[in-house]
Each structure stands twice: as structure tokens, then as C-alpha cells.
Amino acid sequence: MSGTASISKNRARGARRPDLRVIGPLVALVALVLIGMALNPNFLSYANITNVLARSAFIGIIAIGMTFVITAGGLDLSVGSMAAFVAGLAILVMNALAGSMAGLPVLLLGIALALLSGLAAGFINGILITRAGIEAFILTLGTMGIYRSLVTWLADGGTLSLGYELRELYRPVYYGGLFGVSWPIIVFALLAVLGEVVMRHTAFGRHCAAIGSNEKVARYSSVAVTRVKLATYVILGLLVGIAVVMYVPRLGSASATTGLLWELEAIAAVIIGGTLLKGGFGRVWGTVVGVLILSLIGNLLNLTDFVSPYLNGAIQGVVIILAVVLQRDTGAAR
């Protein structure tokens, strides 16, 4: 009887223990906001917050797709290079069509091409990982180099710039919006809500978690493992295309440095948000919090002279390491 009572007490104590994967990112975000308010009165100004959200929307959109890939036990290191290649290809085609077609149809064709190119690139990654059996880390490391080289080749080592008329026509996609909120923020928010619903309330989201937790058991449970894993990479590729559609009108150009380190920022946001790097557990809303944490850290360093902004990468690295350590401690406690 005493043994049974002890087990019951331990279970009750475990049930009362807060899940650090869930509340940890929120606590960190609140703490960061409070620190920002204390160090700079303009930190929470409307102009600063909307600027931070608009700039982080590209990484955020990609990170939503990365959440599904990592939850299912995968990884994609090529998304930054993929974004650069998709942007360069779209700009090249739009410039080529501009002389023979009106502006708006050219713009719509360029947007469609960006979405289809991102989807196709994600499909290629997914099919080689699921059908050819290549490890995701190795495969996407290879495609990362391929896409980066392709955009460098397309730009002949320089920069691909959108024509002036097309650039002016395209600008509202980034600088326009509704009720003072820019389109990248709106698109990011809508995709985050949709992603969270899919992750938590659909069979696809549950299957992603099951595959990441134990792929063999998932197969025995009649989960279409290959199809689901392929779908995660296709979704990620499509979201890369959407991010590119939002990003190109900001600068109107693409080069070999476009999207540099986006893959690391997206993965970092996913991990900081509480998704397990080994797979089996993922939260899209946590990823959104992770994106905000990384963006606000950089913004805070730019607004204050407390720490040099050149140390932004170092501080983000420390945050990532702490997030992984927290995951390990949480897992051990369980």
C-alpha cells in the first residue's frame, strides 16, 4: 500500500510540475519585453514593434514550416539558400517578361513562379530523403550549396535587381497593409494560426508527432510515414516561396547573400519555442514566440549601447544552447 501511495504522490507531483517547454518561451519573452522597456522608452513604440515584426515575418513564415519538419524528426539546412535561388529566379523571369507584357501580369507570374519553385524545391528535398533514403542533414547540406551556387551563377557573381517599374508596382506587397499593419505581418499571423490548428487539431499534426517520437511504432500504427514526411518538406518549400514573395519587394533584388543564415535562425526559433530537436513534440505558437525572442534581442541591442550589436549572434547562440539544455533537463525530469 505504501508503495502504491508513493507512486501516486510522485505522479501528482509530476502533474503539478509546470512544463518548461510550454511556459519557458513565454516567460523569456515577457522578461525580454520588460528589460527592453527599462532600457529604452521607445522599445514598445508602435513604429519599433511593427518594424521588428515586419522584418521577422520572413524567418517566421519559414520557421512555421520548419516546425512540422523537425516535429516529424527531420531537418532542412537549405531553406536560406533555397530562398535566395527562388528570389533570383523570379526576378530574372520577371525582368525577361517585362518587355513583352504589362506590369501586373508579369508580377503575378513572378509570384506564381516563386511559389511553384519553392514547392518544387521542397518536394525534391523530401523525395530524396524519403524515397532515396538519404539522411536529411546530408541531403539538405548538399542542396544548400547547390541553391547558393545557382543564384550566384544566375547573378554572375553580382546582384539581380528588379526593373524600376516592376519594383514600384511590387512595393505595396511589403510596405502596404491593412489598418497600419503591413502585409508580411498579416500573412505571418494568418499562417501561424493555420499552422497551430493543423499541428494540434488534425491527424496530420498528430502523425508528425508520432513519426518524430518513434517512426517504427508509427508505421505499425498504420501512419503513412513516407507520405507525411514528404508533405512536411513540401509545406516548408511552399512557405519559403511565400516568404520570398513577401521579401523581394523590400529590396527589389537578390544576390548570393540573400537569405544568408536564415536556416539557422528558423531552426533556432523552432527550438527556442519548445519544439524538440529530436522530434516528437512541436508547437507552432511556441515557434512564433521563438521568432519574436530572437528578433527582439537583435532590436534591443541596436536600440541600446548596453552590449555591442556585433555580439547579437553570440547572444542568440547562448539562448539556443540554453533552450537545448532546458529540453534535456525537462526530458530527464520526465
Stockholm file with secondary structure:
# STOCKHOLM 1.0

chainA/1-334         MSGTASISKNRARGARRPDLRVIGPLVALVALVLIGMALNPNFLSYANITNVLARSAFIGIIAIGMTFVITAGGLDLSVGSMAAFVAGLAILVMNALAGSMAGLPVLLLGIALALLSGLAAGFINGILITRAGIEAFILTLGTMGIYRSLVTWLADGGTLSLGYELRELYRPVYYGGLFGVSWPIIVFALLAVLGEVVMRHTAFGRHCAAIGSNEKVARYSSVAVTRVKLATYVILGLLVGIAVVMYVPRLGSASATTGLLWELEAIAAVIIGGTLLKGGFGRVWGTVVGVLILSLIGNLLNLTDFVSPYLNGAIQGVVIILAVVLQRDTGAAR
#=GR chainA/1-334 SS CHHHHHHHHHHHHHHHSCCHHHHHHHHHHHHHHHHHHHHCTTTTCHHHHHHHHHHHHHHHHHHHHHHHHHHTTCCCSCHHHHHHHHHHHHHHHHHHHHTTSCHHHHHHHHHHHHHHHHHHHHHHHHHHHHTSCCCHHHHHHHHHHHHHHHHHHHTTTSEEECCHHHHHHHTHHHHCEETTEEHHHHHHHHHHHHHHHHHHHSHHHHHHHHHHHCHHHHHHTTCCHHHHHHHHHHHHHHHHHHHHHHHHHHHSEEETTTTTTHHHHHHHHHHHTTCCTTSSCCCHHHHHHHHHHHHHHHHHHHHCSSSCGGGHHHHHHHHHHHHHHHHHHHHHHC
#=GC SS_cons         CHHHHHHHHHHHHHHHSCCHHHHHHHHHHHHHHHHHHHHCTTTTCHHHHHHHHHHHHHHHHHHHHHHHHHHTTCCCSCHHHHHHHHHHHHHHHHHHHHTTSCHHHHHHHHHHHHHHHHHHHHHHHHHHHHTSCCCHHHHHHHHHHHHHHHHHHHTTTSEEECCHHHHHHHTHHHHCEETTEEHHHHHHHHHHHHHHHHHHHSHHHHHHHHHHHCHHHHHHTTCCHHHHHHHHHHHHHHHHHHHHHHHHHHHSEEETTTTTTHHHHHHHHHHHTTCCTTSSCCCHHHHHHHHHHHHHHHHHHHHCSSSCGGGHHHHHHHHHHHHHHHHHHHHHHC
//
